[in-house]
Amino acid sequence: MDSYAVAFQTYFGKAGLQRGIELCLEHKCYLSALTLIYTAIDNLAFLDMPESQQRVTGQDFIKWTDKYLSPERSLGCTASDLYSARCAIVHTLTTESIKVREETAHRLFYAWGTTPVIPKTGIDDLWPNEAIVMIKIEDLAQVLFRGMGQFWLDIVSNKEAYSRVFARLKKVLATVPFEQK
């Protein structure tokens, strides 16, 4: 299987990251979906970082998120808010991160299913002393899926990026069919 096919299977295949997120949402495993969503963004930021860089950072997550998710327009929060939320979910399964405690990022609250998102004005009325934004998990997933698609389109149309990303992909775990002969 060639590198592009492995990449496609890893992210978009029937056992790929997107399908895992979809299954979590379908089965109402919302915390697992959030963890996978934030992990996927981390991984894509890792693939996109400069060739000389060995370790993905919060800045890489924020840069990738700004470029491919446009969260202020699509979700009503910043890339920094999403990174803060990622830290909270991945490390503690809470909505509180260091950035929230330092008041440098909004605390993200989540809605899912048929639960409506409370608008910012309503949130401010309910929690007047907190900087909170509410987003819908399914919306975050859809924004990620569009961003993933755009990322791969950008990669295959840019020779330098393609070379850099596919060199890194060799390190990424992949689920590929294995047939014993």
C-alpha positions in Angstrom: 0.0 0.0 0.0 1.5 3.4 -1.0 2.0 6.3 1.5 -1.0 8.2 0.2 -3.3 5.2 0.7 -2.0 4.6 4.2 -2.6 8.3 5.0 -6.1 8.2 3.6 -6.9 5.0 5.6 -5.4 6.5 8.8 -7.6 9.7 8.6 -10.6 8.9 6.4 -10.8 5.1 6.1 -13.3 2.8 7.8 -11.0 2.4 10.8 -9.6 5.9 10.6 -9.7 8.9 13.0 -12.8 10.5 11.3 -14.7 7.2 11.5 -13.7 6.8 15.2 -15.1 10.3 16.0 -18.3 9.6 14.0 -18.8 6.3 15.9 -18.3 8.0 19.3 -20.9 10.6 18.4 -23.3 8.1 17.0 -23.1 6.1 20.2 -23.2 9.2 22.4 -19.7 8.7 23.7 -19.1 12.5 23.8 -16.0 12.7 26.0 -14.3 10.1 23.9 -15.3 12.0 20.8 -13.8 15.2 22.2 -10.6 13.4 23.2 -10.3 12.0 19.6 -11.1 15.4 18.1 -8.4 17.2 20.1 -5.9 14.3 19.5 -6.5 14.5 15.7 -5.8 18.2 15.7 -2.6 17.6 17.7 -1.6 14.9 15.2 -2.3 17.1 12.2 -0.3 20.0 13.7 2.5 17.5 14.2 2.4 16.6 10.5 2.3 20.3 9.5 5.1 21.7 11.7 8.5 22.8 10.2 10.8 20.0 9.0 13.5 20.9 11.5 11.1 20.8 14.5 10.8 17.5 16.4 8.2 18.3 19.0 4.7 19.6 18.5 3.7 22.5 20.7 0.7 24.4 21.7 1.6 27.1 19.1 1.6 24.4 16.4 -1.9 23.4 17.5 -3.1 27.0 17.5 -1.5 27.7 14.1 -3.1 24.6 12.5 -6.4 25.3 14.1 -6.5 29.0 12.9 -5.6 28.0 9.4 -7.8 25.0 8.9 -10.7 25.4 11.4 -11.2 29.2 11.5 -12.8 28.7 14.9 -13.8 32.3 15.5 -15.9 32.2 12.4 -17.0 28.6 12.6 -17.4 28.0 16.3 -17.4 31.4 18.1 -14.2 30.7 20.0 -10.5 31.2 19.4 -7.8 28.7 18.5 -6.3 29.5 21.9 -9.6 28.6 23.5 -9.6 25.3 21.7 -6.0 24.6 22.8 -6.9 25.4 26.3 -10.0 23.1 26.1 -7.8 20.4 24.6 -5.4 20.5 27.6 -8.4 20.4 30.0 -10.0 17.4 28.2 -6.9 15.4 27.4 -5.2 15.9 30.8 -8.1 16.0 33.3 -11.4 15.5 31.5 -12.6 18.9 32.9 -13.2 22.3 31.4 -10.5 23.9 33.5 -7.0 24.4 32.1 -4.0 26.5 33.2 -5.1 29.1 30.6 -8.6 29.3 32.0 -7.2 29.7 35.6 -4.9 32.4 34.3 -7.9 34.0 32.5 -6.0 33.9 29.1 -8.6 31.7 27.4 -12.3 31.1 27.6 -13.6 28.0 29.4 -15.5 25.9 26.8 -18.8 24.3 27.7 -20.2 21.7 25.3 -23.7 20.9 24.0 -24.5 17.8 22.0 -27.5 16.1 20.4 -30.6 18.2 20.6 -29.3 20.4 23.4 -29.1 23.9 22.1 -26.0 26.1 22.4 -26.6 28.9 24.9 -25.6 32.2 23.2 -22.8 34.2 24.7 -25.2 36.8 26.2 -27.1 34.0 28.0 -23.9 32.4 29.3 -22.8 35.8 30.6 -26.1 36.1 32.4 -25.8 32.7 34.0 -22.1 32.9 34.8 -21.3 36.7 35.0 -17.8 36.2 36.5 -16.6 33.6 34.1 -15.3 33.8 30.5 -17.2 31.0 28.9 -18.1 30.0 25.4 -20.4 27.1 24.5 -19.9 25.0 21.4 -21.7 22.0 20.0 -19.5 18.9 19.9 -21.0 17.8 16.5 -20.2 21.2 15.1 -16.6 20.9 16.3 -16.4 17.5 14.6 -17.8 18.8 11.3 -15.4 21.7 11.3 -12.5 19.3 12.0 -13.6 17.0 9.1 -13.7 20.0 6.7 -10.3 21.2 8.0 -8.8 17.7 7.6 -10.0 17.6 4.0 -8.6 21.0 3.2 -5.3 20.1 4.9 -4.8 17.0 2.7 -5.8 19.0 -0.4 -3.2 21.6 0.5 -0.5 18.9 1.1 -1.0 17.0 -2.2 -0.9 20.3 -4.2 2.4 21.5 -2.6 5.5 19.4 -3.3 7.6 20.7 -0.3 4.7 20.2 2.1 3.9 16.7 0.6 7.5 15.7 1.1 7.7 17.0 4.7 4.3 15.5 5.8 4.9 12.1 4.2 8.3 11.9 5.8 6.5 12.4 9.2 3.7 10.0 8.3 6.2 7.2 8.5 6.2 7.7 12.3 2.4 7.7 12.6 0.6 4.5 13.7 -1.7 3.3 10.9 -4.3 0.6 10.6 -3.8 -1.1 7.3 -5.1 -4.4 6.1 -2.7 -7.2 6.6 -3.2 -10.4 4.6 -1.2 -13.4 5.7 0.0 -15.5 2.8 
